[in-house]
Amino acid sequence: GMETDADTFYRHLPKAELHAHLNGSVSFATMKKLIARKPHLNIEHSMTAISSGQRRTLEECFQMFKVIHQLVDSEEDILMVTKDVVREFATDGVKYLELRSTPREEAKSGLSKTRYVETIIEAIRQSKQDEVDIDVRFLVSVDRRNGPRVAMETVKLAEDFMLSSDGLVLGLDLSGDPAVCNGKDMLPALQRARNSGLKLALHLSEVPSQKEESEILLNLPPDRIGHGTFLHPEVGGSDSLVDKVCKQKIPIELCLTSNVKDQTVPSYDKHHFQYWYDRGHPCVLCTDDKGVFCTDLSQEYQLAASIFALGPEAVWDLSHQAVQCSFAPEPLKQQLKRRWAELRPQVL
Ligand code: 6MZ
């Protein structure tokens, strides 16, 4: 379609993406290449993405990830997908990206979990060499579906990479289907991760039934919260949960389109962005899964601005604040803030 002045503003706004799952971020163009590599799987694009106006249940979304995992199951696939995703974020004006992904073992292609992470790191390095204009760091994901034993193994893997990746691996993400496994059982693994210096980004209260779990995990405390959709009392959360989040000033990663399309939020105007933003709490707009939910970060900023009536200054403050909420070490944060100052749109 035609690019308007507003589109240009959001595209050129320097942005930091802090909540992006690698295999949920695969674009239509990359998906076509993957499908062509594995025609025998009979996978169509409609099985891996939710186009505009459509909705699915969270359960259906997790089915989609299984389909995508069938298409991305070798070193070659992971290298291509990561490089494509990094380039696409850069094209969208994202200057700093924290990518996350769950290490997977694939017997068929001989892929190990270590090799999985090494390949992503290799792709990040190649993107840098190719002078793609973006700083990328990596968070190792724990899929709650796999239970506490695998979680502990994954933490150990993340620790090894934190020490050997020249600072590319910064932390740990707890994600996966919230209907599966009690997050409480993950506590020993998460505590270990925290003690070893890994930053923690935890999906919390993505569905209503996770009150007790969130209460416990907030005591760690996490360094950032993913979604936090059902933390506040107006949607069945509690004052005690909100107090913990506010007192510890834990930034929340908010993914508007994702939450509307997977129906954990009934409509854009009812999104909990409003609740936290009105309290002056650090809010970070993110895409979650730009491939599955057919969005990009410019669009998420533009949506937030139009739905919650944010002026350009407020939008700028949000993107600037995202740098502050990142897990980047202090020197990189300072460098990014100088970058932001250089790229500040003239209309402001
Ligand atoms: C929880 C999610 C998610 O790790 O294979 N993931 N976990 N809630 C969500 N809301 C929609 N979206 C994605 O990327 C896919 C994996 O990310 C997690 C799930 O564990 C999914 O299998 P990776 O790169």
Residues whose N, C-alpha, C, O or C-beta is under 5 A from the ligand:
A	BS01	6MZ	H21 L22 N23 G24 F65 R100 S101 T102 S141 D143 S175 G176 D177 D289
